[in-house]
Amino acid sequence: MKKRYLILLLVLLSIVSLFIGVKEVKIQDILNFESEGIRILLLSRLPRLISIIVAGMGMSVSGLIMQSISRNKFVSPSTAATIDSAKLGVLISLIVFAGSRPLHKMLVSFIFAIAGTLLFMQVLKRIKFQNAIFIPLVGIMLGNIIDSITTFFAYKLNMIQSISAWLQGDFSMIIKGRYELLYISIPLLVVAFLYANKFTIAGMGEDFAANLGLSYNRVVNVGVSIVALISSLVIITVGRIPFLGLIVPNIVTIFQGDNIRKNIFNTALLGAVFLLSCDILGRIIIYPYEIPISLTVGVIGSVIFLGLLVRGSR
């Protein structure tokens, strides 16, 4: 899996994405500095492209970190109760801080996401039967419990439509002024790259990390914080995107092994390419309408996930 091929594919898909939409924008309009075409690009198409790339990279790297520190290839933000906890945080912010800024909602969502992820890690420590498929099932069950609590209170307070509108993964509403929170993910990705070797060592176990003089708990806390914050940013800005942090790191690992320092860049690139491909597919299948990204990624991702499960059970 060569970086240059992924970069080339990402550039090509990015160019295609800029010129797909209900309002036709031609290259001649841009070259001739036609105001309408340039305005559409700057207000809608470019923000959408940037948000897709940043969200794809962020969620994929988050999945890679979770799989390393949990030592399980089927753990990701969507199977470790992180996303469901962030969803509960969004509901709480809508109840307590109604009408507040997205930054406040993100902070509340982050607190709940990190609490849910740490709860999953504690449950993981107490499970003696460490099976590759059993562990993510525990995470899914924990996530479903949290999701049920969220749904109950949403129905109780007549807020089910509000919470559904927030969490339906969709890039169609991304315009200038509504996606900038995602930029916080960029320094988090840099921190993840700097901690890549430490995540690899932490993935070998607490005793092994201690023998090398590494603070295992600190590395795990840094990893969980990165995952929780990126998940919260994506939830608040775009909505829920299933399977992305699960399948992309596994595909990269199949080709390149388990070294995070070696894999992290390719994982970020492949995540962006995969999400951008799904977005383009969702926009052209029923053109001029579009399929939400959560549905497109969910269908394609579930097929790939089943394939990985079958492969992992052999």
C-alpha positions in Angstrom: 0.0 0.0 0.0 2.0 3.0 -1.3 1.5 6.5 0.0 1.9 8.1 -3.4 -1.0 6.0 -4.8 -3.3 7.0 -1.9 -2.3 10.7 -2.2 -2.9 10.6 -6.0 -6.3 8.9 -5.5 -7.2 11.4 -2.8 -6.4 14.3 -5.1 -8.4 12.9 -8.0 -11.4 12.2 -5.8 -11.2 15.7 -4.3 -11.3 17.2 -7.8 -14.3 15.1 -8.7 -16.1 16.0 -5.5 -15.7 19.7 -6.1 -17.7 19.5 -9.3 -20.5 17.2 -8.2 -23.7 18.9 -7.0 -27.2 20.1 -7.9 -25.7 23.4 -9.1 -23.4 22.8 -12.0 -19.9 24.3 -11.7 -17.6 24.2 -14.7 -13.9 24.6 -14.8 -14.3 27.4 -17.3 -16.3 29.3 -14.6 -13.4 29.2 -12.2 -10.8 30.0 -14.9 -12.9 33.0 -16.0 -13.4 34.1 -12.3 -17.1 33.7 -12.7 -18.5 34.9 -9.4 -21.4 32.4 -9.0 -19.2 29.3 -9.5 -16.4 30.6 -7.2 -19.0 31.5 -4.5 -20.5 28.0 -4.6 -17.0 26.5 -4.3 -16.0 28.6 -1.4 -19.2 28.5 0.5 -20.2 24.9 0.0 -18.1 22.5 -2.0 -14.7 23.3 -0.5 -15.9 23.3 3.2 -17.6 19.9 2.4 -14.4 18.5 0.9 -12.3 19.7 3.9 -14.7 18.3 6.4 -14.8 14.9 4.6 -11.0 14.6 4.6 -10.5 15.7 8.2 -13.4 13.5 9.5 -12.2 10.5 7.5 -8.6 10.9 8.8 -9.7 11.6 12.3 -12.0 8.7 12.7 -9.6 6.2 11.0 -6.7 7.2 13.3 -9.0 7.1 16.3 -9.9 3.5 15.4 -6.2 2.6 15.0 -5.4 4.0 18.5 -8.3 2.2 20.1 -7.3 -1.1 18.5 -3.7 -0.7 19.7 -4.4 0.2 23.4 -7.2 -2.4 23.7 -5.2 -5.0 21.8 -8.2 -6.0 19.8 -8.6 -5.5 16.0 -12.4 -5.2 16.2 -12.5 -2.3 18.7 -13.2 1.2 17.4 -15.1 4.3 18.6 -18.3 2.7 17.2 -17.8 -0.6 19.1 -16.3 0.8 22.3 -19.3 2.9 23.4 -17.4 6.1 22.5 -19.9 7.3 19.9 -23.0 6.3 21.9 -21.6 8.2 25.0 -20.9 11.2 22.8 -24.6 11.0 21.6 -25.7 11.0 25.2 -23.5 14.0 25.8 -25.2 15.8 22.9 -28.6 15.1 24.4 -27.6 16.4 27.8 -26.2 19.6 26.2 -29.4 20.1 24.3 -31.4 19.8 27.6 -29.1 21.7 29.9 -27.5 24.2 27.5 -30.3 24.7 25.0 -29.4 27.3 22.4 -25.7 27.2 23.4 -22.8 27.4 20.9 -21.5 24.2 19.2 -18.3 24.5 21.2 -20.2 24.0 24.4 -22.0 21.0 23.0 -18.7 19.6 21.9 -17.2 20.0 25.4 -20.2 18.2 27.0 -20.1 15.5 24.4 -16.3 15.1 24.9 -16.7 14.6 28.7 -19.3 11.9 28.1 -17.3 10.2 25.3 -14.2 10.0 27.4 -16.2 8.7 30.4 -17.9 6.0 28.2 -14.6 4.9 26.7 -12.8 4.7 30.1 -15.8 2.6 31.3 -15.3 0.2 28.4 -11.6 0.0 29.1 -12.4 -0.9 32.8 -14.9 -3.5 31.7 -12.3 -4.9 29.3 -9.8 -5.4 32.2 -12.3 -7.5 34.1 -13.1 -9.8 31.3 -11.1 -13.0 31.5 -12.3 -14.4 28.2 -10.3 -12.3 25.8 -11.7 -13.4 22.5 -11.2 -11.3 19.4 -14.9 -11.2 18.5 -16.3 -11.3 22.1 -14.6 -8.0 23.2 -16.3 -5.8 20.5 -19.6 -7.5 21.2 -19.3 -6.4 24.9 -18.6 -2.8 23.6 -21.6 -3.0 21.3 -23.8 -4.1 24.2 -22.5 -1.4 26.4 -23.1 1.1 23.7 -26.6 -0.1 23.2 -27.3 0.3 26.9 -26.1 3.9 26.7 -28.0 4.5 23.5 -31.2 3.1 25.1 -30.8 5.6 28.0 -30.4 8.4 25.4 -33.4 7.3 23.4 -35.6 7.0 26.6 -34.8 10.5 27.8 -35.2 11.9 24.2 -38.7 10.4 24.0 -39.5 11.4 27.6 -38.6 15.1 26.8 -40.0 15.0 23.3 -36.5 15.6 21.8 -36.2 12.5 19.6 -36.3 14.6 16.4 -33.7 17.1 17.7 -31.3 14.4 18.6 -31.9 12.5 15.4 -31.2 15.6 13.3 -28.0 16.2 15.2 -26.7 12.7 14.8 -27.7 11.7 11.2 -24.3 11.6 9.5 -24.7 14.0 6.6 -22.4 16.3 4.7 -25.1 18.1 2.7 -25.6 20.7 5.5 -21.8 21.5 5.7 -21.2 25.1 4.6 -18.8 27.8 5.5 -19.2 28.7 9.2 -20.6 25.3 10.2 -17.5 23.0 10.0 -14.6 24.9 11.5 -14.7 23.0 14.8 -13.2 20.0 12.8 -9.9 21.9 12.5 -9.3 21.0 16.2 -8.8 17.4 14.9 -5.6 18.4 13.0 -3.4 19.1 16.1 -4.8 16.0 17.7 -3.7 13.9 14.6 -0.2 15.5 15.1 -0.2 14.4 18.7 -1.3 10.9 17.7 1.6 10.7 15.3 4.1 11.8 18.0 2.7 9.2 20.4 2.6 6.5 17.7 5.6 4.4 19.1 4.2 4.7 22.6 0.8 3.5 21.5 2.6 0.5 19.9 4.4 -0.3 23.2 1.3 0.2 25.3 -0.5 -2.3 23.0 2.0 -5.0 24.1 0.6 -4.9 27.6 1.0 -3.0 30.9 3.9 -5.1 32.2 5.9 -4.8 28.9 5.4 -1.1 28.9 6.5 -0.8 32.5 9.6 -2.8 31.8 10.6 -0.2 29.2 10.0 2.7 31.6 6.8 3.8 29.9 3.9 5.2 31.9 1.1 2.9 30.6 -1.8 4.7 32.2 -0.7 8.1 30.9 -0.3 6.8 27.3 -3.7 5.1 27.5 -5.3 8.3 28.9 -3.7 10.3 26.0 -5.0 7.9 23.5 -8.5 7.8 25.0 -8.6 11.6 25.1 -7.7 11.9 21.4 -10.3 9.3 20.4 -13.0 10.9 22.5 -12.3 14.5 21.4 -12.2 13.6 17.7 -15.3 11.5 18.0 -17.1 14.4 19.7 -16.0 16.9 17.0 -17.3 14.6 14.2 -20.6 13.9 16.0 -21.2 17.6 16.6 -20.2 18.7 13.1 -21.2 15.9 10.8 -23.1 13.3 12.8 -22.5 9.6 13.3 -20.3 7.7 10.8 -20.3 4.0 11.5 -17.6 1.4 10.8 -15.0 3.9 9.5 -12.7 3.6 12.5 -13.1 -0.2 12.4 -12.5 -1.3 8.9 -9.8 1.2 7.6 -7.1 0.4 10.3 -7.7 -3.4 9.7 -7.3 -3.1 6.0 -4.0 -1.2 6.5 -2.8 -3.7 9.1 -3.4 -6.6 6.8 -1.0 -5.1 4.3 1.6 -3.5 6.6 1.5 -5.1 10.1 0.9 -3.6 13.5 3.5 -0.8 13.7 1.5 2.3 14.4 4.3 4.7 13.4 4.4 2.9 10.0 0.6 2.7 9.6 -0.8 5.9 10.9 -0.2 8.0 7.7 -1.6 5.4 5.4 -4.6 4.9 7.8 -5.4 8.6 7.7 -5.1 8.7 3.9 -7.2 5.5 3.3 -9.8 6.8 5.7 -10.1 10.1 3.8 -10.2 8.2 0.4 -12.8 5.7 1.7 -15.1 8.4 3.1 -14.7 10.6 0.1 -15.5 7.7 -2.2 -18.7 6.9 -0.2 -19.7 10.5 -0.3 -19.3 10.7 -4.1 -21.2 7.5 -4.5 -24.1 8.7 -2.3 -24.3 11.9 -4.3 -24.5 10.3 -7.8 -26.7 7.2 -7.1 -30.0 9.2 -6.9 -28.8 12.5 -8.4 -29.8 15.3 -7.9 -30.7 14.0 -4.4 -28.2 12.3 -2.2 -28.0 9.5 0.3 -26.7 10.4 3.8 -23.1 9.4 4.4 -24.0 7.4 7.5 -26.2 5.1 5.3 -23.6 4.8 2.5 -20.7 4.0 4.9 -23.0 1.8 7.0 -24.0 -0.5 4.0 -20.5 -0.7 2.5 -18.7 -0.8 5.9 -21.0 -3.6 7.3 -20.1 -5.8 4.3 -16.4 -5.2 4.9 -16.8 -5.7 8.6 -18.5 -9.1 8.1 -15.6 -10.1 5.8 -13.1 -9.1 8.5 -15.1 -11.1 11.1 -15.0 -14.2 9.0 -11.3 -13.7 8.3 -10.6 -13.2 12.0 -12.5 -16.3 13.1 -10.5 -18.6 10.9 
